[in-house]
Amino acid sequence: MAYFYILKCKDGTLYSGSTKELKEREAKHNSGRGSKYVIAHGGGRIVYSEKFRKWGKALSREAAVKKLPRIKKLELIKKSKLK
């Protein structure tokens, strides 16, 4: 399985990514071994995710969501059970 996710950083900014393991990825972001962006923004927590059978689908979704304005990303998060 593959996942697309949105992580809300401690400073309120949003980061979009893809992974095969959500919990491990969140832990990696918060341990200082994740993306440079998340490290620079103080870590955070995953507030939205979508599950896919194929890795390529998760990457495509990530690319599409990265193009959305912040307000649209916040709307996705608002509908999420992960809030």
N, CA, C and O of each residue as an XYZ file, in Angstrom:
332
protein
N       0.830     -1.181      0.000
C       0.000      0.000      0.000
C       0.878      1.249      0.000
O       2.037      1.223      0.413
N       0.289      2.333     -0.474
C       0.971      3.621     -0.495
C       0.003      4.680      0.012
O      -1.215      4.538     -0.098
N       0.562      5.722      0.558
C      -0.253      6.787      1.127
C       0.215      8.150      0.635
O       1.409      8.388      0.455
N      -0.734      9.023      0.426
C      -0.480     10.446      0.270
C      -0.885     11.060      1.605
O      -1.883     10.643      2.194
N      -0.138     12.032      2.089
C      -0.491     12.641      3.369
C      -0.211     14.135      3.388
O       0.573     14.656      2.595
N      -0.874     14.800      4.315
C      -0.587     16.201      4.611
C      -0.183     16.253      6.080
O      -0.894     15.753      6.952
N       0.951     16.855      6.336
C       1.464     17.015      7.686
C       1.352     18.494      8.054
O       1.764     19.362      7.284
N       0.805     18.772      9.209
C       0.725     20.151      9.688
C       1.910     20.379     10.614
O       2.036     19.738     11.658
N       2.769     21.296     10.217
C       3.958     21.599     11.007
C       3.578     22.387     12.252
O       2.499     22.974     12.325
N       4.468     22.391     13.217
C       4.220     23.080     14.481
C       4.000     24.579     14.298
O       3.351     25.215     15.129
N       4.535     25.149     13.219
C       4.329     26.576     12.968
C       3.083     26.849     12.123
O       2.836     27.992     11.739
N       2.293     25.800     11.830
C       1.044     25.958     11.095
C       1.141     25.783      9.594
O       0.116     25.771      8.912
N       2.344     25.647      9.061
C       2.481     25.418      7.628
C       2.126     23.967      7.309
O       2.101     23.115      8.197
N       1.851     23.697      6.030
C       1.446     22.365      5.585
C       2.506     21.769      4.670
O       3.101     22.468      3.850
N       2.732     20.474      4.820
C       3.674     19.738      3.983
C       2.943     18.538      3.402
O       2.259     17.817      4.128
N       3.080     18.320      2.112
C       2.457     17.177      1.444
C       3.535     16.179      1.042
O       4.610     16.563      0.581
N       3.237     14.895      1.221
C       4.198     13.872      0.865
C       3.537     12.537      0.595
O       2.318     12.398      0.687
N       4.359     11.558      0.260
C       3.907     10.193      0.010
C       4.808      9.237      0.779
O       5.988      9.516      0.990
N       4.246      8.118      1.193
C       5.002      7.139      1.967
C       4.334      5.776      1.881
O       3.200      5.656      1.416
N       5.034      4.771      2.324
C       4.449      3.432      2.418
C       4.053      3.118      3.859
O       3.315      2.162      4.097
N       4.528      3.903      4.821
C       4.240      3.699      6.245
C       3.984      5.045      6.911
O       4.926      5.804      7.141
N       2.739      5.352      7.222
C       2.384      6.659      7.780
C       3.018      6.930      9.139
O       3.657      7.965      9.326
N       2.850      6.024     10.077
C       3.361      6.255     11.438
C       4.876      6.410     11.446
O       5.414      7.274     12.137
N       5.556      5.574     10.679
C       7.010      5.647     10.618
C       7.467      6.956      9.978
O       8.464      7.547     10.393
N       6.725      7.399      8.963
C       7.101      8.644      8.280
C       6.930      9.836      9.211
O       7.783     10.723      9.254
N       5.832      9.859      9.952
C       5.617     10.950     10.904
C       6.732     10.965     11.948
O       7.263     12.023     12.285
N       7.079      9.793     12.450
C       8.159      9.696     13.433
C       9.483     10.181     12.845
O      10.258     10.860     13.518
N       9.729      9.830     11.601
C      10.967     10.257     10.937
C      11.009     11.776     10.800
O      12.042     12.399     11.046
N       9.883     12.367     10.406
C       9.818     13.830     10.302
C      10.138     14.476     11.654
O      10.841     15.485     11.710
N       9.633     13.906     12.719
C       9.797     14.501     14.044
C      11.123     14.165     14.722
O      11.462     14.744     15.755
N      11.857     13.247     14.153
C      13.156     12.888     14.718
C      14.298     13.686     14.094
O      15.456     13.545     14.489
N      13.961     14.524     13.115
C      15.002     15.299     12.450
C      15.611     14.590     11.258
O      16.606     15.054     10.702
N      15.018     13.459     10.853
C      15.542     12.711      9.704
C      14.587     12.769      8.511
O      14.801     12.076      7.516
N      13.538     13.586      8.601
C      12.566     13.700      7.518
C      13.007     14.758      6.528
O      14.199     14.999      6.343
N      12.043     15.377      5.901
C      12.363     16.396      4.905
C      12.966     17.640      5.556
O      12.675     17.948      6.712
N      13.790     18.335      4.818
C      14.407     19.565      5.317
C      13.336     20.601      5.649
O      13.474     21.360      6.608
N      12.268     20.628      4.851
C      11.187     21.589      5.087
C      10.564     21.370      6.461
O      10.421     22.318      7.233
N      10.195     20.137      6.771
C       9.536     19.840      8.039
C      10.488     20.085      9.210
O      10.070     20.599     10.247
N      11.737     19.730      9.058
C      12.723     19.974     10.107
C      12.812     21.476     10.394
O      12.830     21.895     11.552
N      12.866     22.277      9.331
C      12.979     23.730      9.479
C      11.737     24.350     10.117
O      11.806     25.433     10.697
N      10.594     23.651     10.008
C       9.341     24.195     10.538
C       8.915     23.519     11.839
O       7.766     23.642     12.264
N       9.840     22.812     12.460
C       9.621     22.302     13.803
C       8.931     20.961     13.941
O       8.453     20.629     15.026
N       8.864     20.180     12.871
C       8.157     18.897     12.947
C       6.658     19.111     12.903
O       6.195     20.218     12.628
N       5.894     18.062     13.172
C       4.441     18.202     13.136
C       3.755     16.856     13.197
O       4.331     15.859     13.633
N       2.493     16.850     12.745
C       1.754     15.587     12.746
C       0.928     15.463     11.477
O       0.504     16.460     10.895
N       0.709     14.238     11.063
C      -0.088     13.969      9.874
C      -1.551     14.203     10.218
O      -2.090     13.600     11.146
N      -2.185     15.088      9.456
C      -3.575     15.461      9.723
C      -4.527     15.001      8.619
O      -5.743     15.151      8.737
N      -3.964     14.441      7.544
C      -4.793     13.977      6.428
C      -4.026     12.907      5.667
O      -2.814     13.016      5.479
N      -4.734     11.879      5.233
C      -4.080     10.868      4.391
C      -5.097     10.198      3.484
O      -6.294     10.168      3.769
N      -4.591      9.663      2.390
C      -5.370      8.865      1.443
C      -4.562      7.609      1.141
O      -3.338      7.671      1.016
N      -5.231      6.486      1.025
C      -4.584      5.194      0.788
C      -4.734      4.792     -0.672
O      -5.800      4.957     -1.264
N      -3.662      4.264     -1.247
C      -3.659      3.817     -2.643
C      -3.026      2.434     -2.743
O      -2.167      2.074     -1.938
N      -3.454      1.673     -3.727
C      -2.863      0.353     -3.960
C      -1.508      0.463     -4.651
O      -0.636     -0.386     -4.468
N      -1.341      1.516     -5.445
C      -0.111      1.655     -6.233
C       0.630      2.930     -5.848
O       0.028      3.983     -5.640
N       1.937      2.806     -5.761
C       2.811      3.915     -5.391
C       2.639      5.095     -6.347
O       2.589      6.243     -5.906
N       2.550      4.832     -7.621
C       2.411      5.896     -8.617
C       1.162      6.741     -8.408
O       1.179      7.946     -8.662
N       0.095      6.128     -7.954
C      -1.153      6.864     -7.691
C      -0.966      7.832     -6.524
O      -1.457      8.960     -6.565
N      -0.259      7.393     -5.489
C       0.013      8.266     -4.340
C       0.877      9.450     -4.769
O       0.638     10.581     -4.344
N       1.872      9.195     -5.604
C       2.733     10.273     -6.091
C       1.965     11.253     -6.964
O       2.193     12.461     -6.894
N       1.059     10.742     -7.781
C       0.235     11.616     -8.627
C      -0.670     12.502     -7.782
O      -0.834     13.689     -8.062
N      -1.256     11.911     -6.744
C      -2.120     12.675     -5.850
C      -1.315     13.752     -5.120
O      -1.777     14.883     -4.965
N      -0.122     13.396     -4.679
C       0.755     14.368     -4.019
C       1.026     15.553     -4.941
O       0.915     16.705     -4.522
N       1.377     15.276     -6.179
C       1.663     16.343     -7.142
C       0.445     17.231     -7.367
O       0.572     18.451     -7.463
N      -0.725     16.626     -7.451
C      -1.958     17.391     -7.676
C      -2.285     18.281     -6.476
O      -2.648     19.445     -6.644
N      -2.157     17.741     -5.283
C      -2.495     18.516     -4.084
C      -1.483     19.638     -3.853
O      -1.852     20.709     -3.371
N      -0.244     19.412     -4.181
C       0.769     20.460     -4.010
C       0.435     21.698     -4.838
O       0.857     22.804     -4.498
N      -0.308     21.522     -5.907
C      -0.699     22.652     -6.763
C      -1.899     23.418     -6.211
O      -2.185     24.529     -6.657
N      -2.601     22.830     -5.245
C      -3.797     23.475     -4.691
C      -3.422     24.631     -3.780
O      -2.367     24.611     -3.147
N      -4.290     25.645     -3.712
C      -4.047     26.714     -2.739
C      -4.252     26.177     -1.316
O      -4.915     25.160     -1.115
N      -3.687     26.861     -0.363
C      -3.763     26.447      1.045
C      -5.195     26.219      1.498
O      -5.460     25.261      2.225
N      -6.123     27.070      1.090
C      -7.522     26.960      1.528
C      -8.124     25.615      1.120
O      -8.897     25.029      1.878
N      -7.780     25.126     -0.060
C      -8.285     23.825     -0.528
C      -7.681     22.683      0.287
O      -8.359     21.696      0.572
N      -6.420     22.816      0.659
C      -5.784     21.800      1.500
C      -6.446     21.775      2.878
O      -6.670     20.709      3.451
N      -6.752     22.954      3.397
C      -7.424     23.031      4.699
C      -8.820     22.415      4.641
O      -9.283     21.840      5.626
N      -9.492     22.528      3.502
C     -10.801     21.902      3.330
C     -10.676     20.370      3.376
O     -11.521     19.696      3.965
N      -9.635     19.832      2.762
C      -9.389     18.388      2.823
C      -9.188     17.957      4.274
O      -9.765     16.967      4.724
N      -8.372     18.703      4.990
C      -8.078     18.389      6.379
C      -9.335     18.454      7.234
O      -9.538     17.618      8.114
N     -10.172     19.443      6.974
C     -11.397     19.623      7.754
C     -12.304     18.395      7.642
O     -12.989     18.043      8.602
N     -12.310     17.748      6.487
C     -13.144     16.568      6.246
C     -12.506     15.288      6.795
O     -13.152     14.241      6.828
N     -11.272     15.365      7.217
C     -10.523     14.190      7.653
C     -10.896     13.754      9.060
O     -11.308     14.559      9.895
N     -10.743     12.469      9.299
C     -10.945     11.912     10.637
C      -9.678     12.030     11.478
O      -9.714     11.797     12.687
N      -8.557     12.390     10.850
C      -7.286     12.442     11.554
C      -7.062     13.732     12.341
O      -6.210     13.777     13.229
N      -7.817     14.772     12.024
C      -7.622     16.099     12.631
C      -7.064     15.979     13.989
O      -6.833     16.990     14.653
